[in-house]
């Protein structure tokens, strides 16, 4: 079956099993068509692209207890402020892409459509929607190469705000987050360093990143080049796939004595797609590098193929996995 793999000797037996976590994945690889005034049916397409101008036209919601915006800032205000901080520091910043994501929770849906507003603005009008889950890639062009750009990844949901920074692969918009220090959030997901930063401090922490962005980009580029130069043996690749599966099982099991609760790198659906990508790379290229492996994972850390609140934590978890097992 694995006719392109010669298992050979298990030279990568020094790997240590990583403690895991994650939720079910929604797989939607294509964005539905939309116009400037209407969204597609969010019951049929859980993830849809939109613009900042459209987001500003949606229904604005405040916390019912204090009358203030959720998390102290509206989602569109957060994007505006992050863009302003970039521009204040002399960076060329723009929205690379933005997605609204629905979810299956009827009590706290990611998107709500109000029939009374549809009567006023039209069927599925932008103004008739309330959007509570937004994922945005904010591109910084100053350090662009032919392959890479730099990106602030921003997730705004009912749970809170998450922000990550790092290089981004242009062709597929794959976010690189190669250090736990490149992630902040105002709520906790597993044991990730950077969790539970007060919401009011998030913009300040982003400014610190931006003031040190030359160093961050240089460090990321060096590590990316190292990953490209690190070839994985077929035995190592198959061992990694097995370890990721074991980590998923340890997270999802009901057997308490083996269960672990940290964010794991990939859930079962993602592991299948990850394996397919690596087998294809091996078939087409005749080799797999650590960079190929990381890109196969980051290609799945997007709103279309991951639970939104876990996109950035899973990325960190995969990098941690690679570091702990001396892959990078």
C-alpha positions in Angstrom: 0.0 0.0 0.0 2.7 2.5 0.9 4.7 1.6 -2.2 6.6 4.9 -2.1 7.9 4.3 1.4 10.8 2.1 2.4 10.3 1.7 6.1 14.0 0.8 6.6 15.2 1.2 10.1 13.3 3.1 12.7 16.0 5.8 13.2 13.6 8.3 14.7 12.8 6.3 17.9 13.9 9.1 20.1 10.5 10.8 19.8 8.5 11.5 23.0 4.7 11.3 23.0 3.1 14.8 23.3 0.1 15.6 25.5 -2.8 16.8 23.4 -6.6 18.7 23.0 -9.2 19.7 20.3 -12.7 19.9 19.1 -14.4 18.5 16.1 -13.5 20.0 12.7 -15.7 21.5 10.1 -14.4 20.8 6.6 -15.2 23.4 4.0 -12.5 24.0 1.5 -14.3 26.5 -0.9 -15.7 29.9 -0.1 -19.3 30.5 -1.4 -19.8 33.4 -3.8 -21.1 36.6 -2.2 -21.9 40.2 -3.2 -21.4 43.4 -1.3 -25.0 43.5 0.1 -25.9 39.9 0.9 -24.3 36.9 2.6 -24.8 33.4 1.4 -26.9 31.2 3.7 -24.8 30.5 6.8 -26.8 27.4 7.5 -25.3 25.9 4.3 -21.9 27.5 4.4 -20.5 27.8 7.9 -17.5 29.9 6.8 -17.8 32.9 4.5 -15.3 35.6 3.5 -16.3 39.2 4.0 -14.7 42.7 4.0 -14.2 45.1 6.9 -16.7 47.4 5.4 -19.3 44.6 5.4 -18.5 43.7 9.0 -19.1 47.3 10.1 -22.6 47.1 8.6 -23.7 44.1 10.6 -25.7 44.3 13.8 -23.6 45.6 16.7 -24.0 43.7 19.9 -23.1 44.7 23.5 -22.8 42.7 26.7 -26.3 42.4 28.2 -24.9 43.0 31.7 -22.9 46.2 31.2 -24.0 47.5 27.9 -20.4 47.6 26.6 -19.0 45.7 23.6 -18.1 42.1 24.1 -14.5 41.9 25.4 -14.5 45.6 25.7 -14.1 46.2 22.0 -16.1 45.5 18.8 -14.5 43.1 16.4 -14.2 45.7 13.6 -12.7 48.2 16.1 -10.1 45.6 17.1 -9.1 45.2 13.4 -9.0 49.0 12.9 -6.8 49.5 16.0 -4.4 46.8 15.0 -4.1 48.3 11.6 -3.5 51.8 13.1 -0.7 50.4 15.4 1.0 48.9 12.3 0.7 52.2 10.4 1.9 54.3 13.3 5.1 52.2 13.4 5.7 52.6 9.7 4.5 49.2 8.4 2.6 48.6 5.2 -0.5 46.8 6.6 -3.6 45.5 4.9 -6.3 42.9 5.5 -5.2 39.8 3.7 -8.4 38.0 4.2 -11.3 37.9 6.7 -13.8 35.2 7.5 -17.1 35.0 9.5 -17.6 31.6 11.0 -20.8 30.0 12.2 -20.9 27.2 14.7 -23.4 24.5 15.8 -24.1 25.9 19.2 -27.7 27.1 19.2 -27.3 29.0 22.5 -24.3 31.0 21.4 -24.3 30.9 17.5 -21.4 32.5 15.6 -23.9 34.1 13.3 -27.5 35.2 13.8 -30.0 36.3 11.1 -32.9 38.5 12.1 -36.1 38.1 10.0 -37.4 41.6 11.1 -34.2 43.2 9.7 -34.5 41.0 6.5 -37.9 42.6 5.9 -36.2 46.0 6.1 -32.9 45.4 4.2 -33.7 42.3 2.1 -33.2 38.6 2.2 -29.8 37.6 3.9 -28.8 41.3 3.8 -25.5 42.1 5.5 -27.4 44.5 7.8 -29.7 41.7 9.0 -26.8 39.6 10.5 -25.0 39.6 13.8 -21.5 38.2 13.4 -19.8 37.0 16.6 -16.9 34.9 15.2 -14.4 36.7 13.0 -11.0 35.4 11.8 -8.7 37.9 10.1 -5.2 37.8 8.6 -3.6 41.3 8.7 -0.7 41.3 6.3 2.5 43.4 6.9 4.3 43.7 3.6 7.6 45.3 4.7 9.6 42.0 4.9 8.0 40.3 1.9 10.0 37.7 -0.2 8.9 35.8 -3.2 7.5 33.1 -0.9 6.8 34.7 2.5 5.0 37.7 4.0 4.4 38.6 7.6 1.0 38.3 9.3 -1.0 39.1 12.4 -3.6 36.4 12.8 -6.6 37.6 14.8 -9.5 35.5 16.1 -12.5 37.1 17.8 -15.2 34.8 19.2 -17.6 34.7 22.1 -14.8 33.1 24.2 -12.4 35.9 23.7 -9.6 37.4 21.5 -6.5 35.5 20.2 -3.7 37.1 18.3 -0.6 35.5 16.8 2.3 36.9 14.7 4.8 35.3 12.3 5.7 34.6 8.8 2.9 33.6 6.3 3.3 31.5 3.2 1.8 33.7 0.4 0.6 31.0 -2.0 -1.6 29.2 0.6 -1.9 31.8 3.4 -0.4 29.3 5.9 0.4 31.0 9.2 3.8 30.3 10.9 3.9 30.6 14.7 7.3 29.2 15.6 7.4 30.3 19.2 4.9 30.3 22.1 5.9 34.0 22.7 4.2 34.9 19.4 0.7 34.2 20.7 -1.5 36.1 23.2 -5.1 35.6 24.3 -7.5 36.9 26.9 -8.8 33.4 27.7 -7.3 30.0 28.3 -7.0 27.1 25.9 -5.0 24.3 27.5 -1.6 25.1 28.8 -0.5 27.6 26.1 1.8 30.3 27.3 0.4 33.7 26.6 -3.2 32.8 27.7 -5.3 35.1 29.8 -3.7 38.4 29.0 -6.2 41.1 30.1 -8.1 42.3 27.1 -7.0 45.9 27.7 -3.3 44.8 27.4 -3.6 43.0 24.1 -2.8 46.0 21.9 0.1 46.9 24.0 1.6 43.4 23.6 1.1 43.6 19.9 3.0 46.9 19.8 5.9 45.2 21.6 5.9 42.6 18.9 5.9 45.1 16.1 8.7 47.2 17.7 10.8 44.0 17.6 9.5 42.7 14.3 12.9 42.7 12.5 14.2 40.2 15.0 11.0 38.1 14.9 11.2 37.9 11.1 14.9 37.1 11.1 14.4 34.3 13.6 11.5 32.8 11.7 13.4 32.9 8.4 16.4 31.1 9.9 14.2 28.4 11.3 12.2 28.0 8.1 15.5 27.5 6.2 16.6 24.9 8.8 13.3 23.1 8.3 13.7 23.1 4.5 17.1 21.5 4.9 15.9 18.8 7.4 14.9 15.7 5.5 12.6 13.2 7.2 13.1 9.5 6.7 10.0 7.5 5.7 10.2 5.7 9.1 10.2 9.1 10.9 7.2 10.3 8.9 5.1 7.2 9.7 6.2 7.4 13.3 5.0 11.0 13.6 1.7 10.1 12.1 1.3 7.3 14.6 2.2 9.6 17.5 -0.2 12.3 16.4 -3.0 9.6 16.3 -2.0 8.4 19.8 -2.2 12.0 21.1 -5.6 12.4 19.6 -6.8 9.1 21.2 -5.4 10.2 24.6 -7.4 13.4 24.4 -10.7 11.9 23.2 -10.6 8.8 25.4 -13.0 8.2 28.3 -10.3 6.2 30.1 -9.3 8.7 32.8 -5.9 7.2 33.7 -4.6 7.8 30.1 -6.6 10.9 29.2 -4.7 14.2 28.7 -6.3 17.6 28.2 -3.7 19.9 26.6 -4.3 21.2 23.0 -3.2 18.5 20.6 -1.7 19.2 17.2 -4.3 17.5 15.0 -7.7 15.9 15.4 -8.6 12.7 13.6 -10.1 14.3 10.5 -7.0 16.6 10.2 -4.7 13.6 10.6 -6.2 12.0 7.6 -5.8 15.1 5.4 -2.2 15.6 6.9 -1.2 12.0 6.0 -2.7 12.4 2.5 -0.7 15.6 1.9 2.6 13.9 3.1 2.0 10.8 0.9 1.4 13.1 -2.1 4.6 15.1 -1.4 6.6 11.9 -1.1 5.2 10.6 -4.3 5.7 13.9 -6.2 9.0 15.1 -4.7 10.6 11.8 -3.6 11.3 13.3 -0.2 9.7 15.1 2.8 11.3 17.9 4.8 10.4 19.2 8.2 9.1 22.3 6.3 6.8 20.1 4.2 5.5 18.5 7.4 4.9 21.8 9.1 3.1 23.2 6.0 0.9 20.1 5.8 -0.3 20.9 9.3 -0.6 24.7 9.0 -2.7 24.2 5.8 -5.3 22.8 8.1 -5.2 25.6 10.7 -7.8 27.7 9.0 -11.5 28.5 9.6 -12.5 26.1 6.9 -10.8 23.1 8.4 -10.5 23.8 12.2 -12.5 25.0 15.1 -11.7 28.7 15.2 -10.7 29.0 18.8 -8.1 26.2 18.2 -6.5 27.5 15.0 -3.6 29.3 16.7 -3.3 26.9 19.8 -3.0 23.9 17.5 -0.3 25.7 15.5 1.7 26.2 18.7 1.0 22.6 19.7 2.5 21.3 16.4 5.6 23.5 16.8 6.0 22.2 20.3 5.7 18.7 19.1 8.4 19.3 16.5 10.7 20.9 19.0 10.2 18.2 21.7 11.1 15.5 19.2 14.1 17.3 17.8 12.5 17.7 14.3 13.4 21.4 14.4 
